[in-house]
Amino acid sequence: MKDKHSDFIQENILHELTPLIFTSNRVSVLYKETHLVNCRIYLSKLVGVVHFSAKLSEGTTFTQGNILLYIEELRILNEVYMEQKGKVEAVYVKDNQFVMYGTPLILVRTT
């Protein structure tokens, strides 16, 4: 059975973006630009368990530097920070879900 999120992601990913500021994001996630204006998808760069920040949900607005989630790998919590001010448009994983390299985590629209 195909996942509706997989089709959306495959159709809309354009190219990889580099993190702007936070060095821990370079370890934890890949950014992919999408066909949607000012939207980027965060993909896991680690194999581990996702832990949400207390307020991560669709529609939540974050400012630059807020922690979106953590990816726990080998009992080390790797923080994923918001690179720019923006809003979470979609969450593709659940809290405490195991993820592999390349797993889509969230879709963020930057402002």
N, CA, C and O atoms as a GROMACS GRO file, in nm:
protein
  444
    1MET      N    1   0.083  -0.118   0.000
    1MET     CA    2   0.000   0.000   0.000
    1MET      C    3   0.088   0.125   0.000
    1MET      O    4   0.180   0.137   0.082
    2LYS      N    5   0.061   0.217  -0.091
    2LYS     CA    6   0.141   0.338  -0.100
    2LYS      C    7   0.094   0.441   0.003
    2LYS      O    8  -0.025   0.452   0.033
    3ASP      N    9   0.189   0.513   0.054
    3ASP     CA   10   0.162   0.617   0.151
    3ASP      C   11   0.133   0.747   0.077
    3ASP      O   12   0.208   0.785  -0.013
    4LYS      N   13   0.026   0.817   0.113
    4LYS     CA   14  -0.010   0.941   0.045
    4LYS      C   15   0.098   1.048   0.062
    4LYS      O   16   0.117   1.132  -0.026
    5HIS      N   17   0.170   1.044   0.176
    5HIS     CA   18   0.278   1.140   0.198
    5HIS      C   19   0.394   1.115   0.105
    5HIS      O   20   0.457   1.210   0.058
    6SER      N   21   0.424   0.990   0.077
    6SER     CA   22   0.536   0.955  -0.011
    6SER      C   23   0.514   1.012  -0.150
    6SER      O   24   0.606   1.068  -0.210
    7ASP      N   25   0.393   0.998  -0.203
    7ASP     CA   26   0.363   1.052  -0.336
    7ASP      C   27   0.380   1.203  -0.338
    7ASP      O   28   0.441   1.258  -0.430
    8PHE      N   29   0.328   1.271  -0.237
    8PHE     CA   30   0.338   1.416  -0.230
    8PHE      C   31   0.484   1.458  -0.227
    8PHE      O   32   0.525   1.549  -0.300
    9ILE      N   33   0.563   1.393  -0.143
    9ILE     CA   34   0.703   1.430  -0.127
    9ILE      C   35   0.780   1.406  -0.256
    9ILE      O   36   0.856   1.492  -0.299
   10GLN      N   37   0.760   1.290  -0.319
   10GLN     CA   38   0.831   1.260  -0.443
   10GLN      C   39   0.797   1.359  -0.554
   10GLN      O   40   0.883   1.395  -0.633
   11GLU      N   41   0.673   1.403  -0.560
   11GLU     CA   42   0.631   1.495  -0.664
   11GLU      C   43   0.678   1.638  -0.641
   11GLU      O   44   0.689   1.716  -0.736
   12ASN      N   45   0.705   1.674  -0.516
   12ASN     CA   46   0.732   1.814  -0.484
   12ASN      C   47   0.875   1.849  -0.446
   12ASN      O   48   0.906   1.968  -0.436
   13ILE      N   49   0.962   1.753  -0.425
   13ILE     CA   50   1.100   1.784  -0.387
   13ILE      C   51   1.177   1.836  -0.508
   13ILE      O   52   1.171   1.777  -0.616
   14LEU      N   53   1.249   1.946  -0.489
   14LEU     CA   54   1.330   2.002  -0.596
   14LEU      C   55   1.478   1.973  -0.577
   14LEU      O   56   1.537   1.898  -0.654
   15HIS      N   57   1.539   2.031  -0.475
   15HIS     CA   58   1.681   2.010  -0.453
   15HIS      C   59   1.714   2.032  -0.305
   15HIS      O   60   1.634   2.084  -0.228
   16GLU      N   61   1.835   1.991  -0.269
   16GLU     CA   62   1.878   2.001  -0.129
   16GLU      C   63   1.920   2.143  -0.096
   16GLU      O   64   1.983   2.211  -0.178
   17LEU      N   65   1.886   2.186   0.023
   17LEU     CA   66   1.927   2.316   0.076
   17LEU      C   67   2.025   2.290   0.191
   17LEU      O   68   2.016   2.187   0.257
   18THR      N   69   2.114   2.380   0.214
   18THR     CA   70   2.206   2.364   0.327
   18THR      C   71   2.152   2.442   0.446
   18THR      O   72   2.091   2.548   0.430
   19PRO      N   73   2.177   2.391   0.567
   19PRO     CA   74   2.136   2.466   0.686
   19PRO      C   75   2.204   2.602   0.688
   19PRO      O   76   2.318   2.616   0.645
   20LEU      N   77   2.134   2.701   0.738
   20LEU     CA   78   2.187   2.836   0.737
   20LEU      C   79   2.279   2.865   0.856
   20LEU      O   80   2.385   2.925   0.839
   21ILE      N   81   2.239   2.823   0.974
   21ILE     CA   82   2.308   2.867   1.094
   21ILE      C   83   2.350   2.753   1.186
   21ILE      O   84   2.466   2.746   1.226
   22PHE      N   85   2.259   2.665   1.221
   22PHE     CA   86   2.279   2.572   1.330
   22PHE      C   87   2.358   2.450   1.288
   22PHE      O   88   2.313   2.371   1.205
   23THR      N   89   2.477   2.434   1.346
   23THR     CA   90   2.565   2.323   1.307
   23THR      C   91   2.506   2.188   1.342
   23THR      O   92   2.531   2.090   1.272
   24SER      N   93   2.428   2.180   1.449
   24SER     CA   94   2.369   2.050   1.485
   24SER      C   95   2.269   2.005   1.378
   24SER      O   96   2.248   1.884   1.361
   25ASN      N   97   2.207   2.099   1.307
   25ASN     CA   98   2.115   2.061   1.199
   25ASN      C   99   2.190   1.994   1.084
   25ASN      O  100   2.134   1.910   1.015
   26ARG      N  101   2.315   2.030   1.064
   26ARG     CA  102   2.394   1.968   0.957
   26ARG      C  103   2.413   1.820   0.983
   26ARG      O  104   2.426   1.740   0.890
   27VAL      N  105   2.416   1.783   1.110
   27VAL     CA  106   2.432   1.643   1.149
   27VAL      C  107   2.299   1.569   1.143
   27VAL      O  108   2.295   1.452   1.105
   28SER      N  109   2.191   1.635   1.180
   28SER     CA  110   2.063   1.569   1.203
   28SER      C  111   1.969   1.561   1.083
   28SER      O  112   1.904   1.459   1.064
   29VAL      N  113   1.962   1.666   1.003
   29VAL     CA  114   1.860   1.669   0.898
   29VAL      C  115   1.915   1.721   0.764
   29VAL      O  116   2.015   1.792   0.758
   30LEU      N  117   1.844   1.682   0.659
   30LEU     CA  118   1.863   1.739   0.526
   30LEU      C  119   1.743   1.828   0.499
   30LEU      O  120   1.632   1.798   0.544
   31TYR      N  121   1.764   1.936   0.428
   31TYR     CA  122   1.654   2.021   0.386
   31TYR      C  123   1.635   2.001   0.238
   31TYR      O  124   1.733   1.998   0.162
   32LYS      N  125   1.511   1.988   0.195
   32LYS     CA  126   1.480   1.978   0.054
   32LYS      C  127   1.381   2.088   0.020
   32LYS      O  128   1.278   2.103   0.087
   33GLU      N  129   1.412   2.164  -0.083
   33GLU     CA  130   1.318   2.266  -0.130
   33GLU      C  131   1.206   2.196  -0.205
   33GLU      O  132   1.226   2.089  -0.263
   34THR      N  133   1.088   2.256  -0.204
   34THR     CA  134   0.971   2.196  -0.271
   34THR      C  135   0.914   2.290  -0.376
   34THR      O  136   0.954   2.407  -0.385
   35HIS      N  137   0.822   2.238  -0.456
   35HIS     CA  138   0.750   2.322  -0.553
   35HIS      C  139   0.658   2.420  -0.483
   35HIS      O  140   0.621   2.522  -0.541
   36LEU      N  141   0.620   2.392  -0.360
   36LEU     CA  142   0.536   2.483  -0.283
   36LEU      C  143   0.618   2.605  -0.243
   36LEU      O  144   0.732   2.591  -0.198
   37VAL      N  145   0.564   2.722  -0.261
   37VAL     CA  146   0.636   2.846  -0.235
   37VAL      C  147   0.680   2.855  -0.090
   37VAL      O  148   0.600   2.837   0.002
   38ASN      N  149   0.808   2.883  -0.069
   38ASN     CA  150   0.868   2.901   0.063
   38ASN      C  151   0.853   2.780   0.155
   38ASN      O  152   0.854   2.796   0.277
   39CYS      N  153   0.839   2.661   0.101
   39CYS     CA  154   0.826   2.541   0.183
   39CYS      C  155   0.950   2.454   0.169
   39CYS      O  156   1.010   2.444   0.062
   40ARG      N  157   0.987   2.392   0.279
   40ARG     CA  158   1.097   2.296   0.277
   40ARG      C  159   1.060   2.176   0.362
   40ARG      O  160   0.989   2.187   0.462
   41ILE      N  161   1.110   2.062   0.320
   41ILE     CA  162   1.088   1.938   0.393
   41ILE      C  163   1.215   1.905   0.469
   41ILE      O  164   1.325   1.912   0.414
   42TYR      N  165   1.200   1.869   0.596
   42TYR     CA  166   1.312   1.823   0.676
   42TYR      C  167   1.315   1.671   0.667
   42TYR      O  168   1.216   1.605   0.698
   43LEU      N  169   1.427   1.614   0.625
   43LEU     CA  170   1.446   1.470   0.616
   43LEU      C  171   1.549   1.427   0.718
   43LEU      O  172   1.647   1.498   0.741
   44SER      N  173   1.528   1.312   0.778
   44SER     CA  174   1.622   1.263   0.878
   44SER      C  175   1.754   1.226   0.812
   44SER      O  176   1.757   1.163   0.706
   45LYS      N  177   1.861   1.264   0.875
   45LYS     CA  178   1.995   1.228   0.830
   45LYS      C  179   2.053   1.122   0.922
   45LYS      O  180   2.166   1.077   0.904
   46LEU      N  181   1.974   1.082   1.021
   46LEU     CA  182   2.018   0.985   1.121
   46LEU      C  183   1.920   0.868   1.128
   46LEU      O  184   1.806   0.878   1.082
   47VAL      N  185   1.966   0.759   1.185
   47VAL     CA  186   1.880   0.646   1.217
   47VAL      C  187   1.858   0.653   1.367
   47VAL      O  188   1.954   0.648   1.444
   48GLY      N  189   1.733   0.666   1.409
   48GLY     CA  190   1.706   0.679   1.551
   48GLY      C  191   1.559   0.700   1.579
   48GLY      O  192   1.473   0.671   1.496
   49VAL      N  193   1.531   0.752   1.697
   49VAL     CA  194   1.394   0.774   1.743
   49VAL      C  195   1.367   0.924   1.751
   49VAL      O  196   1.448   1.000   1.805
   50VAL      N  197   1.253   0.965   1.697
   50VAL     CA  198   1.214   1.106   1.697
   50VAL      C  199   1.140   1.138   1.827
   50VAL      O  200   1.054   1.063   1.872
   51HIS      N  201   1.177   1.250   1.887
   51HIS     CA  202   1.108   1.303   2.005
   51HIS      C  203   1.069   1.447   1.973
   51HIS      O  204   1.155   1.528   1.940
   52PHE      N  205   0.941   1.478   1.983
   52PHE     CA  206   0.892   1.614   1.953
   52PHE      C  207   0.925   1.710   2.065
   52PHE      O  208   0.936   1.671   2.181
   53SER      N  209   0.942   1.838   2.027
   53SER     CA  210   0.943   1.940   2.130
   53SER      C  211   0.799   1.947   2.181
   53SER      O  212   0.707   1.899   2.114
   54ALA      N  213   0.778   2.003   2.294
   54ALA     CA  214   0.646   2.001   2.359
   54ALA      C  215   0.536   2.060   2.271
   54ALA      O  216   0.420   2.018   2.282
   55LYS      N  217   0.570   2.155   2.185
   55LYS     CA  218   0.465   2.225   2.111
   55LYS      C  219   0.460   2.193   1.962
   55LYS      O  220   0.391   2.263   1.888
   56LEU      N  221   0.530   2.092   1.914
   56LEU     CA  222   0.532   2.062   1.771
   56LEU      C  223   0.402   1.999   1.724
   56LEU      O  224   0.365   1.890   1.768
   57SER      N  225   0.333   2.068   1.636
   57SER     CA  226   0.211   2.018   1.574
   57SER      C  227   0.184   2.101   1.450
   57SER      O  228   0.241   2.209   1.433
   58GLU      N  229   0.097   2.052   1.364
   58GLU     CA  230   0.062   2.126   1.242
   58GLU      C  231   0.002   2.260   1.278
   58GLU      O  232  -0.083   2.270   1.368
   59GLY      N  233   0.045   2.364   1.208
   59GLY     CA  234  -0.008   2.497   1.231
   59GLY      C  235   0.068   2.580   1.333
   59GLY      O  236   0.040   2.698   1.349
   60THR      N  237   0.163   2.519   1.402
   60THR     CA  238   0.240   2.591   1.502
   60THR      C  239   0.346   2.678   1.435
   60THR      O  240   0.414   2.634   1.342
   61THR      N  241   0.359   2.802   1.482
   61THR     CA  242   0.459   2.894   1.430
   61THR      C  243   0.580   2.894   1.522
   61THR      O  244   0.568   2.896   1.645
   62PHE      N  245   0.698   2.890   1.461
   62PHE     CA  246   0.824   2.891   1.536
   62PHE      C  247   0.910   3.007   1.489
   62PHE      O  248   0.899   3.051   1.375
   63THR      N  249   0.995   3.056   1.577
   63THR     CA  250   1.092   3.157   1.540
   63THR      C  251   1.228   3.090   1.523
   63THR      O  252   1.248   2.976   1.564
   64GLN      N  253   1.319   3.161   1.462
   64GLN     CA  254   1.452   3.108   1.439
   64GLN      C  255   1.516   3.068   1.572
   64GLN      O  256   1.516   3.145   1.668
   65GLY      N  257   1.571   2.948   1.577
   65GLY     CA  258   1.638   2.901   1.697
   65GLY      C  259   1.554   2.813   1.787
   65GLY      O  260   1.608   2.749   1.877
   66ASN      N  261   1.422   2.807   1.766
   66ASN     CA  262   1.337   2.717   1.845
   66ASN      C  263   1.370   2.572   1.810
   66ASN      O  264   1.400   2.541   1.695
   67ILE      N  265   1.364   2.485   1.909
   67ILE     CA  266   1.386   2.343   1.885
   67ILE      C  267   1.255   2.282   1.836
   67ILE      O  268   1.152   2.291   1.902
   68LEU      N  269   1.260   2.219   1.719
   68LEU     CA  270   1.143   2.154   1.661
   68LEU      C  271   1.127   2.013   1.716
   68LEU      O  272   1.019   1.973   1.758
   69LEU      N  273   1.236   1.938   1.715
   69LEU     CA  274   1.232   1.799   1.760
   69LEU      C  275   1.373   1.752   1.789
   69LEU      O  276   1.470   1.824   1.766
   70TYR      N  277   1.382   1.632   1.840
   70TYR     CA  278   1.511   1.568   1.868
   70TYR      C  279   1.512   1.434   1.794
   70TYR      O  280   1.409   1.370   1.779
   71ILE      N  281   1.630   1.394   1.748
   71ILE     CA  282   1.647   1.260   1.694
   71ILE      C  283   1.748   1.190   1.785
   71ILE      O  284   1.864   1.229   1.792
   72GLU      N  285   1.701   1.087   1.854
   72GLU     CA  286   1.786   1.014   1.948
   72GLU      C  287   1.858   0.903   1.873
   72GLU      O  288   1.795   0.813   1.817
   73GLU      N  289   1.990   0.911   1.873
   73GLU     CA  290   2.073   0.810   1.809
   73GLU      C  291   2.179   0.766   1.909
   73GLU      O  292   2.256   0.849   1.959
   74LEU      N  293   2.182   0.637   1.940
   74LEU     CA  294   2.278   0.583   2.037
   74LEU      C  295   2.271   0.658   2.170
   74LEU      O  296   2.373   0.689   2.230
   75ARG      N  297   2.149   0.686   2.214
   75ARG     CA  298   2.120   0.756   2.339
   75ARG      C  299   2.169   0.900   2.343
   75ARG      O  300   2.179   0.960   2.450
   76ILE      N  301   2.201   0.955   2.229
   76ILE     CA  302   2.239   1.095   2.218
   76ILE      C  303   2.123   1.169   2.152
   76ILE      O  304   2.077   1.130   2.045
   77LEU      N  305   2.077   1.277   2.217
   77LEU     CA  306   1.968   1.358   2.162
   77LEU      C  307   2.027   1.465   2.069
   77LEU      O  308   2.101   1.553   2.114
   78ASN      N  309   1.996   1.456   1.941
   78ASN     CA  310   2.040   1.553   1.843
   78ASN      C  311   1.926   1.650   1.818
   78ASN      O  312   1.820   1.612   1.768
   79GLU      N  313   1.947   1.777   1.853
   79GLU     CA  314   1.842   1.877   1.837
   79GLU      C  315   1.827   1.918   1.692
   79GLU      O  316   1.925   1.925   1.617
   80VAL      N  317   1.704   1.944   1.651
   80VAL     CA  318   1.674   1.999   1.519
   80VAL      C  319   1.610   2.135   1.544
   80VAL      O  320   1.502   2.144   1.602
   81TYR      N  321   1.677   2.240   1.498
   81TYR     CA  322   1.633   2.377   1.522
   81TYR      C  323   1.561   2.434   1.401
   81TYR      O  324   1.581   2.389   1.288
   82MET      N  325   1.478   2.533   1.426
   82MET     CA  326   1.414   2.608   1.319
   82MET      C  327   1.518   2.706   1.264
   82MET      O  328   1.572   2.787   1.339
   83GLU      N  329   1.546   2.698   1.134
   83GLU     CA  330   1.648   2.783   1.072
   83GLU      C  331   1.598   2.925   1.048
   83GLU      O  332   1.674   3.021   1.060
   84GLN      N  333   1.471   2.939   1.013
   84GLN     CA  334   1.411   3.069   0.990
   84GLN      C  335   1.272   3.070   1.053
   84GLN      O  336   1.218   2.965   1.087
   85LYS      N  337   1.217   3.189   1.068
   85LYS     CA  338   1.080   3.198   1.120
   85LYS      C  339   0.986   3.129   1.021
   85LYS      O  340   0.999   3.146   0.900
   86GLY      N  341   0.892   3.051   1.075
   86GLY     CA  342   0.800   2.982   0.986
   86GLY      C  343   0.694   2.904   1.060
   86GLY      O  344   0.685   2.907   1.183
   87LYS      N  345   0.614   2.833   0.982
   87LYS     CA  346   0.499   2.759   1.035
   87LYS      C  347   0.509   2.614   0.989
   87LYS      O  348   0.544   2.586   0.875
   88VAL      N  349   0.478   2.522   1.079
   88VAL     CA  350   0.475   2.380   1.045
   88VAL      C  351   0.348   2.351   0.967
   88VAL      O  352   0.238   2.369   1.019
   89GLU      N  353   0.363   2.307   0.844
   89GLU     CA  354   0.248   2.278   0.757
   89GLU      C  355   0.204   2.132   0.770
   89GLU      O  356   0.084   2.103   0.761
   90ALA      N  357   0.300   2.040   0.791
   90ALA     CA  358   0.266   1.898   0.802
   90ALA      C  359   0.371   1.828   0.887
   90ALA      O  360   0.489   1.861   0.882
   91VAL      N  361   0.325   1.730   0.964
   91VAL     CA  362   0.414   1.645   1.043
   91VAL      C  363   0.397   1.504   0.990
   91VAL      O  364   0.287   1.449   0.991
   92TYR      N  365   0.507   1.444   0.943
   92TYR     CA  366   0.501   1.314   0.877
   92TYR      C  367   0.535   1.197   0.968
   92TYR      O  368   0.519   1.082   0.929
   93VAL      N  369   0.581   1.224   1.090
   93VAL     CA  370   0.616   1.118   1.184
   93VAL      C  371   0.541   1.139   1.314
   93VAL      O  372   0.484   1.245   1.338
   94LYS      N  373   0.542   1.037   1.396
   94LYS     CA  374   0.481   1.045   1.528
   94LYS      C  375   0.590   1.055   1.634
   94LYS      O  376   0.704   1.015   1.610
   95ASP      N  377   0.553   1.108   1.748
   95ASP     CA  378   0.646   1.114   1.860
   95ASP      C  379   0.689   0.972   1.897
   95ASP      O  380   0.606   0.881   1.901
   96ASN      N  381   0.815   0.954   1.924
   96ASN     CA  382   0.876   0.824   1.959
   96ASN      C  383   0.879   0.725   1.844
   96ASN      O  384   0.891   0.604   1.868
   97GLN      N  385   0.868   0.771   1.722
   97GLN     CA  386   0.875   0.684   1.605
   97GLN      C  387   1.020   0.662   1.566
   97GLN      O  388   1.102   0.754   1.572
   98PHE      N  389   1.052   0.539   1.525
   98PHE     CA  390   1.184   0.506   1.474
   98PHE      C  391   1.192   0.553   1.329
   98PHE      O  392   1.102   0.527   1.250
   99VAL      N  393   1.301   0.622   1.294
   99VAL     CA  394   1.319   0.671   1.158
   99VAL      C  395   1.452   0.624   1.100
   99VAL      O  396   1.547   0.598   1.173
  100MET      N  397   1.454   0.614   0.969
  100MET     CA  398   1.575   0.577   0.896
  100MET      C  399   1.627   0.700   0.822
  100MET      O  400   1.562   0.805   0.820
  101TYR      N  401   1.745   0.686   0.762
  101TYR     CA  402   1.802   0.792   0.681
  101TYR      C  403   1.706   0.826   0.567
  101TYR      O  404   1.659   0.738   0.496
  102GLY      N  405   1.676   0.954   0.551
  102GLY     CA  406   1.589   0.999   0.443
  102GLY      C  407   1.441   1.002   0.476
  102GLY      O  408   1.361   1.038   0.391
  103THR      N  409   1.403   0.964   0.598
  103THR     CA  410   1.262   0.967   0.637
  103THR      C  411   1.213   1.111   0.646
  103THR      O  412   1.274   1.191   0.717
  104PRO      N  413   1.104   1.147   0.577
  104PRO     CA  414   1.047   1.282   0.590
  104PRO      C  415   0.997   1.304   0.732
  104PRO      O  416   0.928   1.219   0.787
  105LEU      N  417   1.033   1.418   0.790
  105LEU     CA  418   0.992   1.449   0.927
  105LEU      C  419   0.880   1.552   0.930
  105LEU      O  420   0.770   1.526   0.980
  106ILE      N  421   0.908   1.671   0.876
  106ILE     CA  422   0.809   1.778   0.877
  106ILE      C  423   0.821   1.864   0.751
  106ILE      O  424   0.924   1.864   0.684
  107LEU      N  425   0.713   1.935   0.721
  107LEU     CA  426   0.711   2.033   0.613
  107LEU      C  427   0.692   2.169   0.678
  107LEU      O  428   0.597   2.189   0.754
  108VAL      N  429   0.781   2.262   0.647
  108VAL     CA  430   0.778   2.396   0.708
  108VAL      C  431   0.766   2.502   0.600
  108VAL      O  432   0.835   2.496   0.498
  109ARG      N  433   0.678   2.598   0.623
  109ARG     CA  434   0.668   2.714   0.533
  109ARG      C  435   0.736   2.830   0.603
  109ARG      O  436   0.694   2.872   0.710
  110THR      N  437   0.844   2.882   0.540
  110THR     CA  438   0.918   2.992   0.600
  110THR      C  439   0.853   3.125   0.565
  110THR      O  440   0.788   3.139   0.461
  111THR      N  441   0.871   3.222   0.654
  111THR     CA  442   0.813   3.353   0.632
  111THR      C  443   0.920   3.460   0.625
  111THR      O  444   0.889   3.578   0.607
   0.00000   0.00000   0.00000
